[in-house]
Amino acid sequence: MIKVESMDKIILHVIMDDASNVNIMPESTMLRLGLSITGPSPWKVKLANQRPLKPQGQIKDLSIRVGDEEYIVTFYVLRMHDEDGGYPLLLGRKWLWLVGGIVNWHAKTP
């Protein structure tokens, strides 16, 4: 898990998941950041339990900061029914490729 900054707010416990094709933002995080959906989602997302879910939409070209680096990413907004104990953001495989991230599964660190 990492710390991300966006919209002058710090977001803790952000998950990186190289098995996810997209970046996910729960609707509750979108509201906390004061954001709104910028466009429709072109597809459904398959959750970890393999259940398909149509995103509420997407937030395109959101600026996020990780450490000293800034990235422009698109998030797909999901209405999560059980957000207690969930994650505030999920950064997927495309973001990991963008930053040149390598996951060390033995050390459980990026």
C-alpha positions as CSV (number, residue, x, y, z in Angstrom):
1,M,0.0,0.0,0.0
2,I,1.1,3.5,-0.7
3,K,0.2,7.1,0.0
4,V,-1.3,9.2,-2.9
5,E,-2.0,12.9,-3.0
6,S,-4.7,14.4,-5.1
7,M,-6.9,17.5,-5.0
8,D,-4.7,18.8,-2.0
9,K,-5.7,15.7,0.0
10,I,-3.7,12.8,1.2
11,I,-5.1,9.3,0.5
12,L,-3.6,6.6,2.6
13,H,-3.7,2.8,2.1
14,V,-3.9,2.9,-1.7
15,I,-3.7,-0.5,-3.2
16,M,-1.5,-1.4,-6.2
17,D,-2.9,-4.4,-8.1
18,D,-1.1,-5.8,-11.1
19,A,-4.0,-8.1,-11.8
20,S,-6.4,-5.2,-12.4
21,N,-6.6,-3.7,-15.9
22,V,-8.0,-0.4,-14.7
23,N,-7.7,2.1,-11.8
24,I,-10.6,2.0,-9.4
25,M,-12.1,4.8,-7.3
26,P,-14.9,4.0,-4.9
27,E,-17.8,6.5,-5.1
28,S,-17.1,7.5,-1.5
29,T,-13.6,8.6,-2.3
30,M,-14.8,10.6,-5.3
31,L,-17.3,12.4,-3.0
32,R,-14.6,13.0,-0.3
33,L,-12.3,14.5,-2.9
34,G,-15.1,16.8,-4.2
35,L,-14.8,15.2,-7.7
36,S,-17.5,14.3,-10.2
37,I,-17.7,11.9,-13.1
38,T,-16.3,13.3,-16.3
39,G,-17.7,10.7,-18.7
40,P,-19.3,7.3,-19.1
41,S,-17.5,4.0,-18.6
42,P,-17.0,2.1,-21.9
43,W,-17.1,-1.3,-20.2
44,K,-18.0,-3.3,-17.1
45,V,-15.4,-4.2,-14.5
46,K,-15.0,-7.7,-13.2
47,L,-14.6,-7.7,-9.4
48,A,-12.2,-10.0,-7.5
49,N,-15.2,-12.4,-6.9
50,Q,-15.7,-12.4,-10.7
51,R,-19.0,-10.5,-10.5
52,P,-19.3,-7.9,-13.3
53,L,-20.1,-4.4,-12.2
54,K,-20.9,-1.4,-14.5
55,P,-18.9,1.6,-13.2
56,Q,-20.8,4.8,-12.4
57,G,-18.5,6.4,-15.0
58,Q,-14.9,7.6,-15.2
59,I,-12.8,10.4,-13.9
60,K,-10.5,11.1,-16.8
61,D,-7.0,12.7,-16.5
62,L,-6.9,13.1,-12.7
63,S,-3.6,14.4,-11.4
64,I,-2.2,12.3,-8.6
65,R,1.2,12.6,-6.8
66,V,3.1,9.6,-5.5
67,G,6.3,10.7,-3.7
68,D,7.9,13.4,-5.8
69,E,6.3,12.3,-9.0
70,E,3.0,13.4,-10.6
71,Y,0.9,11.2,-12.9
72,I,-2.2,11.8,-14.9
73,V,-4.5,8.8,-14.7
74,T,-8.1,7.8,-15.4
75,F,-10.2,6.2,-12.6
76,Y,-13.4,4.1,-13.0
77,V,-15.8,5.0,-10.3
78,L,-17.6,2.1,-8.6
79,R,-20.5,2.2,-6.1
80,M,-19.2,-0.3,-3.5
81,H,-21.9,-1.7,-1.3
82,D,-19.5,-2.7,1.5
83,E,-16.9,0.0,1.7
84,D,-16.0,-0.7,5.4
85,G,-12.5,-2.1,5.4
86,G,-12.2,-1.5,1.7
87,Y,-9.7,0.6,-0.2
88,P,-9.8,4.3,-1.1
89,L,-8.1,3.8,-4.5
90,L,-6.8,0.9,-6.5
91,L,-4.0,1.6,-9.0
92,G,-3.9,-1.1,-11.7
93,R,-1.4,-2.7,-14.1
94,K,-1.3,0.2,-16.5
95,W,-0.3,2.6,-13.7
96,L,2.4,0.1,-12.6
97,W,3.7,0.0,-16.2
98,L,3.6,3.8,-16.4
99,V,5.8,4.2,-13.3
100,G,8.1,1.2,-14.1
101,G,6.9,-0.5,-11.0
102,I,8.1,-4.0,-10.2
103,V,6.2,-6.0,-7.5
104,N,8.4,-8.1,-5.3
105,W,6.0,-10.8,-4.1
106,H,8.4,-12.3,-1.7
107,A,8.9,-9.0,0.2
108,K,5.3,-7.9,-0.5
109,T,6.6,-4.4,-1.6
110,P,6.6,-2.6,-4.9
